[in-house]
Amino acid sequence: MNRLSNFTTLGVGGPALKIVHAHSEDELVQFVKAADEANEPVLILGGGSNLLISDAGFAGTVIRVESKGNALDYDACSGGMIEVSAGEDWDKFVALTIEKGFADLESLSGIPGTVGGAPIQNIGAYGHEASETIARVRVYDRKVKEIKTFAAADCKFGYRESIFKSEKDRYVVLSVTFQLRKGEQSLPITYAELAKHLGVNIGDRAPVKTVRSAVLELRARKGMLLDSSDKQIMSAGSFFVNPIISKADADKLPADAPRWPQPDGKVKTSAAWLMEHAGVAKGEKLAGAQISERHVLALTNSGSAKAEDIVKLAKTSQKRVMEKFGIELKAEVQLIGLDLN
Ligand SMILES: Cc1cc2nc3c(=O)[nH]c(=O)nc-3n(C[C@H](O)[C@H](O)[C@H](O)COP(=O)(O)OP(=O)(O)OC[C@H]3O[C@@H](n4cnc5c(N)ncnc54)[C@H](O)[C@@H]3O)c2cc1C
């Protein structure tokens, strides 16, 4: 039962020395303090939807975050401030906000995992990121052994980045406070595929509930919604981040390669496009690992994969992209006891 494959959406990962379940914020802090005092390695586990854990497992204490609860402080001028415990399910929370008449999280519908996992890599989808709505993050700081609150401006949010990710193993997210508008219209639609699906122009708004349904539909088509009955969906979502490269390197790419200019003058391109144009094919298999039949960026467990198989498939994809375009694909998924070098 201590096998971590039972706790990850990829369904791989060997045994943990110990797994404890933190049902409250107090328990979470106590478990972390106790493990730190005993000098045991700690792995904080949310929904396991962004993790690739080695077949050897984890030689330490895995602390699963299962704290629940949210507190709504609504005022008509500034909208709602909602503090949510780290162990709440992300998509259930998004659905609840919409049911209660709040807007702004609709584009992030259907992302698996916990609320506490959301600020770690600043989850994003369909043109929006969690950082647009996060007001505060309460954490336990393992270095100074104190509970702290980060204002959004101090979280160093970027594309799939935050201080909680860059200062690895230092902060345990206890709760996240979101500031949401009360309203029925979505944030502006900035993602071309979503705008097309909704029949609106880029920059338009649409009813929040319609946007949520559209996002869920698009995600289901791509195998980007969790569904335990569907093996094509045993993945950790996008395996690689979209590379951000210099303008000079972007100019060397073929004319039809996606290019999204960044505020610092660099250019973001599409990892999926690079993979497909470097010969990585949907459905391609390597032992038990498989490139999803629906989305080239999702590396899946076809049923019997070991972590080692997923790593080999990831390295093969990286190598092809490097050989064809000279661009290094970097993992979005957090690797535990493994690396891609
Ligand atoms: C089908 C699918 C689709 C996905 N689509 C998207 C998408 O569209 N956009 C996107 O951004 N991501 C996506 N993901 C990735 C993933 O869902 C998110 O990154 C999610 O936020 C991870 O949350 P989690 O609770 O599962 O974290 P886990 O996978 O359990 O952990 C991920 C990392 O966060 C750390 N962590 C988790 N909780 C805490 C905490 N409370 N305190 C401190 N550290 C913590 C862990 O130690 C680990 O390093 C997708 C994944 C899947 C499987």
The ligand as a Gaussian input file, in Angstrom:
#p B3LYP/6-31G(d) Opt

LIG

0 1
 C       -4.364000      15.165000     -17.225000
 C       -3.542000      16.310000     -16.664000
 C       -3.693000      17.579000     -17.174000
 C       -2.955000      18.657000     -16.643000
 N       -3.128000      19.907000     -17.161000
 C       -2.451000      20.960000     -16.663000
 C       -2.644000      22.280000     -17.184000
 O       -3.449000      22.500000     -18.073000
 N       -1.905000      23.289000     -16.643000
 C       -1.018000      23.088000     -15.638000
 O       -0.391000      24.053000     -15.201000
 N       -0.817000      21.851000     -15.116000
 C       -1.505000      20.789000     -15.603000
 N       -1.295000      19.526000     -15.093000
 C       -0.284000      19.329000     -14.045000
 C       -0.858000      19.295000     -12.603000
 O       -2.226000      18.985000     -12.618000
 C       -0.664000      20.604000     -11.855000
 O        0.689000      20.942000     -11.849000
 C       -1.177000      20.520000     -10.410000
 O       -1.220000      21.810000      -9.866000
 C       -0.338000      19.634000      -9.504000
 O       -0.987000      19.582000      -8.247000
 P       -0.875000      18.310000      -7.313000
 O       -1.638000      18.577000      -6.089000
 O       -1.273000      17.082000      -8.080000
 O        0.686000      18.281000      -7.046000
 P        1.648000      17.017000      -6.962000
 O        1.777000      16.396000      -8.312000
 O        1.270000      16.141000      -5.852000
 O        3.021000      17.751000      -6.624000
 C        3.682000      18.553000      -7.593000
 C        4.809000      19.323000      -6.914000
 O        4.243000      20.259000      -5.986000
 C        4.683000      19.983000      -4.661000
 N        3.511000      20.223000      -3.789000
 C        2.241000      19.758000      -3.929000
 N        1.462000      20.243000      -2.939000
 C        2.246000      21.028000      -2.166000
 C        2.025000      21.810000      -0.982000
 N        0.834000      21.890000      -0.381000
 N        3.088000      22.495000      -0.469000
 C        4.312000      22.440000      -1.043000
 N        4.587000      21.701000      -2.132000
 C        3.557000      21.013000      -2.696000
 C        5.142000      18.530000      -4.671000
 O        6.100000      18.279000      -3.668000
 C        5.723000      18.430000      -6.081000
 O        7.017000      18.984000      -6.125000
 C       -2.031000      18.424000     -15.598000
 C       -1.872000      17.125000     -15.092000
 C       -2.624000      16.067000     -15.614000
 C       -2.463000      14.695000     -15.040000

